[in-house]
């Protein structure tokens, strides 16, 4: 069983920055990729960014140039550095892990609110 624990959310003013962290724990999992999704009120969950075990990353168009995903393979941890935050970035951010068998694990989410 895999557990994902997110941290780092909070309230920030427009133009500010936050860094989210997600640590995976458990046993018997082999990671294909880890990433972040977000879900705003009344909207569908959407991909923000993801990164494979070899470091290849991809981003949603809406966050390119502002967000950076990175990972520490030794710690099974993925990070999301969010700069130049906008009110439309307000959402619950969920960490996800896909193993090599195609099974997805999810964290409980962390709230990010961008407001003055």
C-alpha positions in Angstrom: 0.0 0.0 0.0 1.2 3.5 -0.9 0.4 6.6 1.1 0.9 10.1 -0.2 1.2 13.0 2.2 1.0 16.6 0.9 2.2 19.7 2.6 2.9 23.4 1.9 -0.5 24.8 0.9 -1.9 28.0 2.3 -3.0 31.5 1.6 -0.9 33.8 -0.5 -1.3 37.1 -2.2 -1.4 37.4 -6.0 2.2 37.4 -7.3 3.4 35.4 -4.4 5.0 31.9 -4.2 4.4 28.6 -2.5 6.1 25.2 -2.6 4.2 22.1 -2.2 5.7 18.8 -1.1 4.4 15.2 -1.4 6.1 12.3 0.2 5.3 8.7 -0.8 5.6 6.0 1.8 4.9 2.3 1.8 6.4 -0.7 0.2 6.4 -2.7 -3.0 5.8 0.2 -5.4 7.8 1.1 -8.4 7.1 4.6 -9.6 6.3 5.5 -13.2 5.6 9.1 -12.5 4.5 11.5 -9.7 2.6 14.6 -10.2 0.1 17.2 -9.2 -3.5 17.8 -10.1 -5.8 20.5 -8.9 -9.5 21.0 -8.5 -11.2 24.3 -8.1 -14.8 24.6 -6.8 -17.3 23.6 -9.5 -14.6 22.5 -11.9 -13.1 19.2 -12.9 -9.8 18.0 -11.6 -7.0 18.9 -14.0 -3.4 18.0 -14.5 -0.9 20.7 -13.3 2.4 18.9 -13.8 4.0 15.5 -13.6 7.5 14.1 -13.6 8.8 10.7 -14.5 11.4 8.7 -12.6 14.0 9.8 -15.2 13.2 13.4 -14.7 11.1 14.1 -17.8 8.4 16.7 -16.9 5.2 18.1 -18.4 3.0 21.1 -17.5 -0.4 22.4 -18.1 -0.3 25.4 -20.5 -1.8 27.6 -17.7 1.2 27.1 -15.4 4.1 26.9 -17.9 6.9 29.3 -16.9 5.4 29.9 -13.4 5.5 26.4 -11.8 8.3 24.0 -11.6 8.1 20.3 -10.6 11.0 18.4 -9.2 11.6 15.2 -7.3 14.0 13.5 -4.9 14.0 9.9 -5.9 15.9 8.8 -2.8 13.1 10.3 -0.6 10.2 9.4 -2.9 9.2 13.0 -2.7 7.9 15.4 -5.4 7.8 19.1 -5.1 5.9 21.8 -6.9 7.3 25.3 -6.8 4.6 27.8 -7.7 5.6 31.4 -8.6 3.7 34.4 -9.8 0.5 32.9 -8.4 -2.8 34.1 -9.7 -6.3 34.0 -8.1 -7.2 31.4 -10.8 -4.6 29.1 -9.3 -6.8 28.8 -6.2 -7.8 25.1 -5.8 -7.2 22.0 -3.8 -3.9 20.4 -5.1 -3.6 16.7 -5.1 -0.5 14.6 -5.3 -0.6 11.5 -7.5 1.7 8.6 -8.1 1.3 6.1 -10.9 3.2 2.8 -10.5 4.7 0.8 -13.3 1.5 -1.3 -13.5 -0.6 1.7 -14.3 -2.3 2.0 -10.9 -2.8 5.5 -9.5 -2.5 6.6 -5.9 -3.8 9.9 -4.6 -3.1 12.1 -1.6 -5.9 13.8 0.4 -5.1 17.2 -1.1 -3.8 20.6 0.2 -5.7 23.9 -0.2 -4.0 26.7 -2.1 -5.8 30.1 -1.9 -4.5 33.1 -3.9 -6.2 36.2 -2.7 -5.5 39.7 -1.5 
